[in-house]
Amino acid sequence: KKKMVLFFDVSYGSVKKMARHYYHDDNQVVEIPFQEKYLPLLQQQQQSTSNKRGESLMTSLFEEALNERLATIQSSPLHSQYTLENSLLILDEVTSNTVLKMPISSLTKIAKQYGLQVLVDGAHGLLANPVDMAKMTKGDDEEIEGEGIDYYVSNCHKWMSSPRGAAIMYCPKEKLRDTVLRYPPVMSHGVDDGYFSRFLWDGCRDYAAQLSLPVILDYWNQLGPENVRSAMRRGIKSAVNILKQSWHPAMDEISLDIHDENGNDDASLLLCEAGKRTNAILVEYMDM
């Protein structure tokens, strides 16, 4: 049976294009609907309730969308030709356009019930969020082998602020390293010298970006990752007020004192508030 690659419709655009490029059979590329049906519900909830409840709703909506799509595949007549077993589910740690934190743990648990392999696209995860790789790869129940994600990939030039060209691919499972990841896209001198060499020694590569990572990590550790995230939130708040003053100077300044249930200032709450204010501006202009 043919294997498939699955991803949500809110996943990163170039990832979708790569999947369609490598799988010429349209039935092997499965897009999981979320944007039209579930995103409006999530937006309404975030604008009317606490961040904690919003996260709970987000988890349940993503789970519902995934369960529904997988059940549809299994009940389809095409299931006799295609299999979910060892097919690949791609999850975004944080979606690019819609800035949603996917519930990686719960979605992975569902995926494993169908025998799927799970890859996390962590491009917007490093530094922006605490990343517990050990927990992510082991799953909630550390006693059960293979319950966590299988691959974690990310670039480092976004929130980590490295030069472009540095990236991470983490795969703790030896079996997958020696099968799925046996041959890199570019084969050169290191192809037969183990997992690390086959991906690192692939011709005349400039290693400057990779060599910068220890210094960058030392810098972030000296500052403290949570201090950096707090600075990001303050920057968002300042940016919202700058735009508000430019777009609609007559509006009262948006309060900078927006917190979650635990008293922590929260960027997603601020963005929801900014969205409501921006929507009010647009409605006012349309009524002129």
Secondary structure, DSSP 4 states (H G I P E B T S, - for coil): -EEEEEEETTS-HHHHHHHHHH--SGGGEEEE--TTTTHHHHHHHHHHS-HHHHHHHHHHHHHHHHHHHHHHHHHSGGGGTEEEEEEEEEEESB-TTT--B--HHHHHHHHHHTT-EEEEE-TTTBTTB---HHHHHH-S-TTSTT-S-SEEEEESSSTT-PPTT-EEEE---HHHHTTTTSS-SS--GGGGS-HHHHHH-SSS---HHHHTHHHHHHHHHHH-HHHHHHHHHHHHHHHHHHHHHHH-TTSPPPPS--B-TTS-B-HHHHHHHHHHHHHHHHHHHHH-
